[in-house]
Amino acid sequence: MSVVANLVVGLIALLHIYFLVLEMFLWDKPQGLRAFGQTLEQAKASKVLAANQGLYNGFLAAGLLWGLSLGGSGTSIKVFFLLCVLVAGVYGAATASRKILFIQAVPAALGLVLIALA
């Protein structure tokens, strides 16, 4: 089960690296506009905030990858960063878009359950 848990944690880290790229580098490009359902004007007005948000997603990914790199001794680090992802996902779903619950919070909850079962 720990292999499956680590695979899910790794996928969540990759997802947050993708968020970093979207928010920091593609925010006002066609792919970013489509991903976040924004107009070019909206994206230009919020580009600095989005880049900041992307940086935070990068920190979440780095924490998860750090936990994975430590093997069995990294469990508490993986749990901490998954909890951060879960809280961010729930908050984002409540304040920005309900789909964030399924894109961010549900995978983090799944990762936490798999770690608990491992």
N, C-alpha and C positions, 0 to 999 in steps of 0.2 A: 504494500500500500504506500510505503514512503516514496517509491519511484513515481507512482501516479501523482502523489501530493507534490513532489518536486517538479514534475512535468507541468502541473497546473500553475505552480508558483512561477516557473520560467515563462510560461505563456502570458501570465499577467504582467510580468516584467517587460516582455516584448510589446505587449499592448500599450503599456505606459511610455515606452520609448517611441512608439508610433504616435501617441498623443503629443509627446514632446515635439516631434518633427512637424506634425500638423499645426500645433499652436505657435511654435517659435519660427518656423520657416515657410509654412504653406498657408498661413492664416488668411492672407489676402490674395491667394492664388486660386485657380478654379477648383482644385481638389479640396482645399480648406473651406472655400465658400460652400461647396456642396455638402461637405461633412457636417458643417454647423448651420446650414440653412440661412446664410447671411447674404446680404448685398455687399457689393464692393465698398460702398460708402460706410456701412456698419462696420465692416472689417477694418477699414482704415482708421476709423474712430476708436477702435478698441484694440488695435494691434499691440500696443505696449503692454496692456493688461494681459492679453493672450500669451505673449511671450513669457511674462512672469508666471502665469499658470502652467505653461509648458515646462518651465524650469522646475517647478514643484513636482510635476509628473516625472521628470527625470530623476529627482531625488527619490521618489517612491520606487522607481525601477532600480536605481542603484542600491537601495536598501535591500530589496528582494534578491538581487544578484549577489550582494554581499552575504546574505544569509545562506543562499545556495552554495556559495564558494566555501563555506565553513563546514559543509557536510552535516553530520549529526549534531555538532555543537552549535549550529546556526539556527536551530529551531526557534528559540525565543526571538531572534532577530526577524525571522520570517513572519512569526505571529504578530510582532509589533507592527511591521510594515503592512501586513495584510489588514490589520485593524485600522490603520491609517487610511488605506484604500477604501475599506468598507465605510468608514465614517464620511470620507470625502464623497463617495458614491451616493450615500443616503442624503447627505446635505445637497449635493448637486441635483438629485432627483426631486427634492422638496422645493428647491429654489430656482432651478433653471429648466430642466427637462426630465420628464419621467423616464425616458429611455436610458438615462444615466444609471438608473437603478439596475437595469439588466446588463448594461455594458461594463459597469465598473463594480457595483456593490455585490451582485449575485456571484460573479466569479471569485471575488475575495472571500465571500462567505463559504463557497464551495472549497476553496483552498484551506480555509480554517478548519472546516469539518474533516477534510482529508488528512490534515496534519494531526488532528485530534485522534483520528482512527489509526494512524500509523504507529 
